[in-house]
Amino acid sequence: MTRSVSTDTSQPWLSLSRVPLLAALSDAALRQAWDDSVPLAVPTGATLRRADDPATHLLLLLRGRMAATATTSAGRVLRFGEWAAPRALDKVAVIDGAGHTATFSALTPCAVRSLPRDCFLTLVEDVPSVRSHVLRVLAGHARRQQQRLMATATLSAEARLSSWLLEEAATVPGHRVTLPGTQQTLADLLGVTRVTVNRALARLRRDRLIEVRGRTITLLAPELLELRAQG
């Protein structure tokens, strides 16, 4: 179902329909979810939730960008990814009732609605079509995670970097990508070392596939970059 999302501030609850997990909810259900949820303003650098915190609320990112990380027993920080609004964060942890799977930190100022877990489950369980939609969203999430794990295990660092650049560039105009913090941050995201990322960037720049200026990377030859992404 396609819904025209109003920018009328008298109907702010319609902004929830942009969240893929909630896209199948009726207008009445969206209003209920808005009324049941609490607004949170998260400044840049602040932590919204930590790994293993009880997942008592569904966190709906309506504006901004979040990073998900975890720390190993050896003290290494693993970066699982970055997510831009609109998105439901760590929905699996909320559904299974276990602790959060990662630490979520704001990369930009973020606007979040915090919906109690019980309220979300009630919305899902009451309507079979909504339940089916949520299952499809979760299945897609699981499939993408599996693909990402396979890429990490089998693809070269240059292929992983090329794939990441193409995915990021697809969401912004001009084939320009902003690096997520430092090269170490990008290395953690790709599952390689900083030196390896630096070398991969240098090779792509040497072959005139990209241009690097500060933290901004411009894709000069996306079609050729796609070939590199295939490993």
Disulfide bonds with the S-S distance in Angstrom:
none
